[in-house]
Amino acid sequence: MRRIYMDHSATTCVDPSVLQKMLPFFSEKYGNPNSVHAWGREVRTAIDEARASVARLLNAEPREILFTGGGSEADNLAIKGVAESLSGKGRHVITSAIEHHAVLDTVKWLGKAGFDVTVLPVDSEGRVRVEDFRAAIRPDTILATVMYANNEVGTVQPIRELGEICREKGILFHTDAVQAAGHLPLDVRDLPVDLLTMAAHKMYGPKGVGALYVRKGVRIAPLVHGGGQEFGLRSGTENTAGIVGFGAAAELAARRIANGEIDKERRLRDRLIDGVLSRIEDVLLTGHRTERLPFHASFCIRYIEGEAMLLRLDFAGIGASSGSACTSGSLEPSYVLLAMGLDHATAHGSLRLTLGKDTTEEDIDTILETLPPIVGNLRAMSPFKKNA
């Protein structure tokens, strides 16, 4: 049986070219990059090259890239770092209701620490309303954090408009771009953001390494103290192999974007979306139809449970998800879908199918042949099925 992986929003494979660049740093090139001898200098050079590669992906300066232990840590560093650095200026933070838990739980922690947090609602397509955002700003607002694109429904936020408002009001703006980085062109010289989060494992790099872009001149406080690595903002001996892998993954992403491979993913995505909507009744596309990640398709299929659907798909050799991978063990419906106005019963039927660079038309055809009978069978057994 041919297996089809359609859960690239959760994680991607490490590309063979990325792995090849990483391998020497597990054994042959093992020096501490903070040592002055030849072994250390060799590794320091590799880290510097990787930092430059990640910076080029964003059109940033290498000095503006901080490596972390993942996207969640980068979100924490951005939000807590700004809050501590600017607490004397103000203690109000703005975010949205559909952020990743790495953001939502962090701002919740700030709330317990004496900060005031405004959580903005979203519309039925999962977008923050620009007018709501502007209205939420107060004289004591120091930071706004809104994700670039949502992991569950794929919706891309109006980041430019939100960032321009922050620039106008003198407020720092952070965006969690973990889902977008490496899949959409991002130019921080043009985009009005001050801090931006990335993760290597979402773009065919290794897990356990992320990065935070911090615009030159922005001051943040460190979370981890010690040896003063990463320009004094993230102490600890660097994860050299992971960082080298991130650099290689960034180079791969830049080539894919330049070569138009993202357009191929978008065409396959639209074929999948159109096929599901035309072949299965009572299906709702979740997220914005066009302003969405190029590899992302998400639905709510009424009258069935998403978990049962995932198990049937898995048995058929298709790997998918029902919402976020970070909370997929929960029996509660997605907080993202509820924030978009869906009822509990509909939200329980969520299905996320996210394509990768190796997804083919044959894969899409197989999914469109496999999914409808699974849905039909589950609906036939469902106590919630629509009455004839």
PLY file of the C-alpha trace (Angstrom):
ply
format ascii 1.0
element vertex 388
property float x
property float y
property float z
element edge 387
property int vertex1
property int vertex2
end_header
0.00 0.00 0.00
1.31 3.42 -0.99
1.46 5.82 1.93
0.60 9.51 1.51
1.73 12.02 4.13
-0.59 15.04 4.27
0.36 16.56 7.60
3.13 19.00 6.63
1.73 21.74 8.86
2.63 19.51 11.81
6.14 18.80 10.57
8.15 18.01 7.46
10.83 15.45 6.71
14.45 16.51 6.82
15.42 16.91 3.18
18.33 14.64 2.16
20.43 17.66 1.13
19.86 19.20 4.57
20.80 15.98 6.34
24.03 15.68 4.36
25.14 19.11 5.52
24.28 18.25 9.13
25.99 14.87 9.41
29.62 16.01 9.82
28.66 18.12 12.84
27.58 15.07 14.82
31.03 13.46 14.71
33.81 14.94 12.60
33.26 18.65 13.29
32.54 18.57 16.99
34.32 21.61 18.38
32.65 24.08 20.70
31.93 27.16 18.58
32.95 29.37 21.48
36.49 27.95 21.59
39.35 29.84 19.94
41.19 26.82 18.54
40.82 25.42 15.02
38.06 22.97 15.99
36.00 25.76 17.48
36.66 28.22 14.66
35.54 25.67 12.06
32.19 25.27 13.81
31.79 29.00 14.40
32.21 29.58 10.67
29.48 27.04 9.93
27.09 28.75 12.37
27.85 32.14 10.86
27.13 30.80 7.38
23.84 29.28 8.54
22.84 32.55 10.19
23.52 34.37 6.93
21.39 31.85 5.00
18.42 32.27 7.33
18.85 36.04 7.18
18.82 35.98 3.36
15.50 34.12 3.39
13.99 37.13 5.17
16.18 39.82 3.57
17.48 40.54 7.07
20.97 41.15 8.42
22.70 38.15 10.04
23.00 40.12 13.30
19.18 40.27 13.41
18.79 36.46 13.56
18.83 34.68 16.95
18.80 30.89 17.01
16.60 29.20 19.60
15.47 25.72 20.58
12.34 25.98 18.42
9.44 28.17 17.40
7.80 28.06 20.84
10.95 29.32 22.53
11.29 32.07 19.93
7.71 33.19 20.61
8.41 33.24 24.34
11.63 35.20 23.86
9.90 37.77 21.66
6.89 38.35 23.92
8.48 38.06 27.36
11.64 39.80 26.16
9.74 42.84 24.93
7.44 42.87 27.97
10.34 42.93 30.40
12.32 45.44 28.37
9.42 47.89 27.97
7.47 47.31 31.21
8.39 50.80 32.38
6.74 52.31 29.30
3.51 50.31 29.42
1.98 46.96 30.35
-0.62 46.31 27.67
-0.27 43.59 25.01
-2.57 42.77 22.08
-3.00 39.36 20.46
-5.66 37.33 18.63
-7.92 34.48 19.72
-6.46 31.99 17.21
-2.76 32.23 18.00
-0.65 29.15 18.60
-0.51 28.15 22.26
3.13 29.28 22.34
1.74 32.81 22.03
-1.58 32.48 23.86
-0.11 30.76 26.91
2.74 33.25 27.01
0.47 36.29 27.03
-1.71 34.52 29.60
1.41 34.19 31.75
2.02 37.91 31.29
-1.51 38.54 32.51
-0.72 36.72 35.72
2.45 38.79 36.03
0.53 42.05 36.06
0.21 42.88 32.38
-3.09 43.71 30.70
-3.88 41.56 27.66
-6.44 42.20 24.91
-7.39 39.10 22.89
-9.00 40.13 19.62
-11.78 38.11 17.98
-11.58 36.97 14.35
-14.13 36.82 11.56
-15.67 33.65 10.12
-12.62 33.16 7.88
-10.18 33.44 10.77
-8.90 36.96 10.06
-8.35 39.74 12.56
-10.40 42.80 11.64
-8.10 45.76 11.07
-10.60 48.14 12.67
-10.75 45.98 15.83
-6.98 45.99 16.00
-6.74 49.75 15.73
-9.48 50.24 18.32
-7.68 48.00 20.82
-4.56 50.18 20.97
-4.13 52.19 24.17
-1.56 54.71 25.37
0.11 51.95 27.44
0.22 49.36 24.61
3.80 48.17 24.08
3.43 45.07 21.89
1.04 43.42 19.46
1.55 39.80 18.40
-0.51 38.33 15.53
0.48 35.19 13.64
1.31 35.47 9.94
-0.77 32.42 9.00
-2.83 30.05 11.09
-1.71 26.47 11.49
-5.21 24.97 11.71
-7.12 26.76 8.94
-4.29 28.25 6.87
-5.64 31.81 6.84
-3.05 34.51 6.17
-3.54 37.59 8.34
-3.44 41.22 7.09
0.04 41.57 8.55
1.06 44.59 6.48
-1.96 46.64 7.59
-1.53 45.62 11.24
2.19 46.35 11.16
1.66 49.77 9.60
-0.75 50.67 12.39
1.86 49.64 14.95
4.52 51.75 13.23
2.13 54.69 13.21
1.44 54.28 16.95
5.02 53.48 17.98
4.18 49.93 19.12
6.39 46.90 18.56
4.86 44.23 16.33
5.68 40.51 16.49
4.40 37.85 14.12
4.64 34.08 14.53
5.54 33.11 10.97
6.31 29.46 11.72
3.78 28.24 9.13
4.63 30.87 6.51
8.42 31.06 6.60
9.94 29.01 3.81
6.59 28.80 2.01
5.77 32.44 1.30
8.15 35.26 0.31
8.96 37.25 3.45
10.94 40.47 3.23
11.43 42.20 6.57
12.86 45.26 4.87
9.47 45.75 3.24
7.19 44.14 5.84
6.47 46.34 8.90
7.37 43.78 11.59
9.83 44.15 14.45
10.09 40.52 15.51
9.34 37.34 13.55
9.39 33.69 14.61
10.52 30.74 12.46
11.05 26.99 12.94
13.31 24.76 10.86
11.15 21.63 11.00
8.33 23.34 9.10
10.59 23.84 6.05
12.36 20.48 5.67
14.91 21.14 8.39
15.50 19.44 11.75
13.31 19.65 14.83
14.54 21.41 17.94
15.86 24.57 16.30
14.08 27.85 15.64
14.97 31.45 15.02
13.77 34.87 16.04
14.26 37.86 13.79
14.76 40.99 15.90
14.91 44.21 13.92
18.08 46.17 14.55
17.49 48.67 17.33
14.77 46.67 19.09
15.71 45.80 22.65
14.53 42.63 24.34
15.52 40.95 27.60
16.92 37.40 27.54
15.04 34.40 28.95
18.12 32.22 29.44
21.18 33.56 31.19
24.63 32.03 31.25
27.41 32.14 28.69
26.04 35.01 26.66
25.65 33.18 23.34
23.40 34.53 20.56
24.45 38.10 21.18
23.72 37.75 24.88
20.05 36.90 24.32
20.06 33.10 24.41
22.78 31.51 26.50
23.86 27.91 26.02
26.29 26.07 23.78
24.81 26.20 20.29
23.07 23.24 18.67
25.52 23.26 15.80
24.08 20.44 13.72
20.58 21.83 14.07
21.66 25.35 13.17
23.58 24.12 10.13
20.47 22.19 9.13
18.35 25.31 9.52
20.71 27.20 7.25
20.53 24.47 4.61
16.73 24.35 4.88
16.56 28.12 4.41
18.65 27.83 1.24
16.35 25.07 -0.02
13.27 27.19 0.74
14.70 30.20 -1.07
15.33 28.08 -4.17
11.84 26.59 -4.07
10.22 30.01 -3.84
12.41 31.41 -6.63
11.70 28.39 -8.88
7.93 28.71 -8.55
7.45 25.42 -6.70
5.05 27.16 -4.34
2.73 27.82 -7.29
2.65 24.06 -7.96
1.61 23.43 -4.36
-1.09 26.07 -4.67
-2.52 24.42 -7.79
-2.62 21.03 -6.09
-4.16 22.60 -3.00
-6.96 24.14 -5.06
-7.54 20.87 -6.87
-7.88 19.12 -3.51
-10.21 21.76 -2.09
-12.43 21.79 -5.20
-12.51 17.99 -5.26
-13.54 17.61 -1.63
-16.23 20.29 -1.87
-17.68 18.80 -5.08
-17.59 15.13 -4.05
-18.83 15.31 -0.47
-22.03 16.98 0.71
-22.26 19.12 3.85
-18.61 20.10 3.90
-17.38 23.51 4.99
-14.02 24.88 3.87
-12.45 26.50 6.92
-10.26 29.56 6.57
-10.05 32.10 3.76
-10.51 30.65 0.27
-7.61 32.50 -1.34
-5.69 34.29 1.44
-4.35 31.03 2.81
-1.13 29.08 2.92
-0.31 27.59 -0.50
-0.07 24.03 0.85
-3.02 24.12 3.26
-6.53 22.66 2.89
-8.87 22.40 5.88
-12.50 21.43 6.24
-15.27 20.67 8.67
-17.22 17.61 7.56
-20.60 17.59 9.24
-22.22 14.68 11.09
-19.01 12.77 11.84
-16.14 12.87 14.33
-12.76 13.99 13.06
-10.89 11.39 15.09
-12.76 8.49 13.48
-12.06 9.98 10.07
-8.33 10.24 10.83
-8.19 6.60 11.93
-9.89 5.46 8.72
-7.55 7.57 6.61
-4.54 6.24 8.49
-5.71 2.67 7.86
-5.87 3.61 4.16
-2.28 4.90 4.29
-3.08 8.61 4.41
-1.64 10.73 7.21
-3.80 13.75 8.06
-4.80 15.70 11.16
-7.80 17.23 12.83
-6.62 20.67 13.87
-3.28 21.42 15.51
-0.69 18.70 16.08
0.15 20.27 19.43
-3.36 19.66 20.77
-4.52 16.69 18.70
-4.74 14.48 21.80
-7.50 16.68 23.19
-11.15 15.64 22.94
-12.22 19.27 23.03
-13.14 20.95 19.73
-10.60 23.33 18.25
-10.50 26.72 19.95
-9.60 28.20 16.57
-12.78 26.92 14.95
-14.90 28.00 17.90
-13.35 31.48 17.70
-14.42 31.56 14.04
-18.02 31.03 15.10
-18.49 27.33 14.40
-20.62 25.25 16.76
-19.11 22.39 18.76
-20.65 19.62 16.65
-19.36 21.04 13.37
-15.92 21.79 14.83
-15.56 18.16 15.91
-15.59 17.14 12.25
-12.45 19.07 11.32
-9.95 17.69 8.84
-6.63 19.25 7.84
-4.77 18.07 4.73
-1.46 19.85 4.18
0.69 19.18 1.13
4.46 18.96 0.82
7.07 19.44 -1.87
6.77 15.80 -2.93
2.97 15.65 -3.10
1.79 14.60 -6.56
-1.40 14.80 -8.60
-1.70 11.04 -8.11
-1.69 11.62 -4.34
-4.52 14.14 -4.66
-6.51 11.74 -6.85
-6.04 8.93 -4.31
-7.28 11.14 -1.48
-10.32 12.23 -3.49
-11.13 8.59 -4.20
-10.55 7.44 -0.62
-12.17 10.17 1.49
-15.80 10.18 0.18
-16.53 6.50 0.98
-14.96 6.94 4.44
-17.24 9.89 5.11
-20.25 8.01 3.77
-19.56 5.00 5.96
-19.08 7.07 9.10
-22.22 9.09 8.44
-24.22 5.90 8.02
-23.25 4.97 11.57
-23.51 8.45 13.04
-26.34 9.38 15.42
-25.90 12.97 14.20
-26.43 12.28 10.52
-28.80 14.52 8.65
-32.32 13.20 8.48
-33.44 12.21 5.01
0 1
1 2
2 3
3 4
4 5
5 6
6 7
7 8
8 9
9 10
10 11
11 12
12 13
13 14
14 15
15 16
16 17
17 18
18 19
19 20
20 21
21 22
22 23
23 24
24 25
25 26
26 27
27 28
28 29
29 30
30 31
31 32
32 33
33 34
34 35
35 36
36 37
37 38
38 39
39 40
40 41
41 42
42 43
43 44
44 45
45 46
46 47
47 48
48 49
49 50
50 51
51 52
52 53
53 54
54 55
55 56
56 57
57 58
58 59
59 60
60 61
61 62
62 63
63 64
64 65
65 66
66 67
67 68
68 69
69 70
70 71
71 72
72 73
73 74
74 75
75 76
76 77
77 78
78 79
79 80
80 81
81 82
82 83
83 84
84 85
85 86
86 87
87 88
88 89
89 90
90 91
91 92
92 93
93 94
94 95
95 96
96 97
97 98
98 99
99 100
100 101
101 102
102 103
103 104
104 105
105 106
106 107
107 108
108 109
109 110
110 111
111 112
112 113
113 114
114 115
115 116
116 117
117 118
118 119
119 120
120 121
121 122
122 123
123 124
124 125
125 126
126 127
127 128
128 129
129 130
130 131
131 132
132 133
133 134
134 135
135 136
136 137
137 138
138 139
139 140
140 141
141 142
142 143
143 144
144 145
145 146
146 147
147 148
148 149
149 150
150 151
151 152
152 153
153 154
154 155
155 156
156 157
157 158
158 159
159 160
160 161
161 162
162 163
163 164
164 165
165 166
166 167
167 168
168 169
169 170
170 171
171 172
172 173
173 174
174 175
175 176
176 177
177 178
178 179
179 180
180 181
181 182
182 183
183 184
184 185
185 186
186 187
187 188
188 189
189 190
190 191
191 192
192 193
193 194
194 195
195 196
196 197
197 198
198 199
199 200
200 201
201 202
202 203
203 204
204 205
205 206
206 207
207 208
208 209
209 210
210 211
211 212
212 213
213 214
214 215
215 216
216 217
217 218
218 219
219 220
220 221
221 222
222 223
223 224
224 225
225 226
226 227
227 228
228 229
229 230
230 231
231 232
232 233
233 234
234 235
235 236
236 237
237 238
238 239
239 240
240 241
241 242
242 243
243 244
244 245
245 246
246 247
247 248
248 249
249 250
250 251
251 252
252 253
253 254
254 255
255 256
256 257
257 258
258 259
259 260
260 261
261 262
262 263
263 264
264 265
265 266
266 267
267 268
268 269
269 270
270 271
271 272
272 273
273 274
274 275
275 276
276 277
277 278
278 279
279 280
280 281
281 282
282 283
283 284
284 285
285 286
286 287
287 288
288 289
289 290
290 291
291 292
292 293
293 294
294 295
295 296
296 297
297 298
298 299
299 300
300 301
301 302
302 303
303 304
304 305
305 306
306 307
307 308
308 309
309 310
310 311
311 312
312 313
313 314
314 315
315 316
316 317
317 318
318 319
319 320
320 321
321 322
322 323
323 324
324 325
325 326
326 327
327 328
328 329
329 330
330 331
331 332
332 333
333 334
334 335
335 336
336 337
337 338
338 339
339 340
340 341
341 342
342 343
343 344
344 345
345 346
346 347
347 348
348 349
349 350
350 351
351 352
352 353
353 354
354 355
355 356
356 357
357 358
358 359
359 360
360 361
361 362
362 363
363 364
364 365
365 366
366 367
367 368
368 369
369 370
370 371
371 372
372 373
373 374
374 375
375 376
376 377
377 378
378 379
379 380
380 381
381 382
382 383
383 384
384 385
385 386
386 387
